Amino acid sequence: MGLDTSASLYPAISEADLLALPFHPIAKDAESEIVNAVQSAHAARRQAHALLEAAKRAVEITIEDSEAAALAYLKEHGAEP
């Protein structure tokens, strides 16, 4: 097994070696909890991205039109302050 280095001083590990590592199964309830936490994190990230984009657009609308128009935009897009 020849190990290479790439972008660091740590040796690379092959996919085959990684898959050959022994992992102990985890309890189903712990697995479900982890899956739910990861899914919630992904959903929160998507929501944060959408809110950031709405806020950016609201600033543009405020500059181009008015604060009232920006607030209406936010309300319409479910991002009320």
C-alpha positions as CSV (number, residue, x, y, z in Angstrom):
1,M,0.0,0.0,0.0
2,G,1.7,3.2,-1.2
3,L,0.6,6.3,0.5
4,D,0.8,9.7,-1.2
5,T,0.5,13.1,0.2
6,S,-1.7,15.8,-1.2
7,A,-1.9,19.4,0.0
8,S,-0.7,18.5,3.5
9,L,1.9,16.5,5.4
10,Y,-0.6,13.7,6.3
11,P,-0.5,10.6,4.2
12,A,-3.5,10.0,2.0
13,I,-5.6,6.9,2.7
14,S,-7.1,4.9,-0.1
15,E,-10.8,4.4,-0.3
16,A,-10.3,0.6,0.1
17,D,-8.3,1.2,3.3
18,L,-10.9,3.5,4.6
19,L,-13.7,1.1,3.9
20,A,-11.7,-1.7,5.6
21,L,-11.6,0.1,9.0
22,P,-13.7,-1.6,11.6
23,F,-16.7,0.5,12.7
24,H,-19.0,-0.6,15.5
25,P,-22.7,-0.3,14.7
26,I,-24.5,2.4,16.6
27,A,-27.9,2.1,18.2
28,K,-30.9,2.8,15.9
29,D,-32.2,5.6,18.2
30,A,-28.8,7.3,18.1
31,E,-28.6,6.9,14.3
32,S,-32.1,8.5,14.0
33,E,-31.0,11.3,16.2
34,I,-27.9,12.0,14.2
35,V,-29.9,11.9,10.9
36,N,-32.5,14.3,12.3
37,A,-29.8,16.7,13.5
38,V,-28.0,16.7,10.1
39,Q,-31.3,17.2,8.2
40,S,-32.2,20.0,10.6
41,A,-28.8,21.6,10.1
42,H,-29.2,21.4,6.3
43,A,-32.7,23.0,6.5
44,A,-31.4,25.8,8.7
45,R,-28.6,26.5,6.3
46,R,-31.0,26.7,3.4
47,Q,-33.3,29.0,5.4
48,A,-30.4,31.2,6.4
49,H,-29.3,31.5,2.8
50,A,-32.8,32.5,1.7
51,L,-33.1,35.0,4.5
52,L,-29.7,36.6,3.5
53,E,-30.8,36.9,-0.1
54,A,-34.1,38.4,0.9
55,A,-32.3,40.9,3.2
56,K,-29.9,41.9,0.4
57,R,-32.8,42.4,-2.0
58,A,-34.6,44.4,0.6
59,V,-31.6,46.8,1.0
60,E,-31.6,47.2,-2.8
61,I,-35.3,48.0,-2.8
62,T,-34.9,50.5,0.1
63,I,-32.2,52.3,-1.9
64,E,-34.1,52.2,-5.2
65,D,-37.6,52.8,-3.8
66,S,-38.4,53.1,-0.2
67,E,-38.3,51.3,3.2
68,A,-42.0,50.6,3.0
69,A,-41.5,48.8,-0.4
70,A,-38.6,46.8,1.1
71,L,-40.7,45.8,4.1
72,A,-43.6,44.8,1.8
73,Y,-41.1,42.7,-0.1
74,L,-39.9,41.0,3.0
75,K,-43.5,40.3,4.2
76,E,-44.3,38.8,0.8
77,H,-41.3,36.5,0.9
78,G,-41.9,35.4,4.5
79,A,-38.9,37.2,5.9
80,E,-40.5,39.9,8.0
81,P,-38.3,41.6,10.5
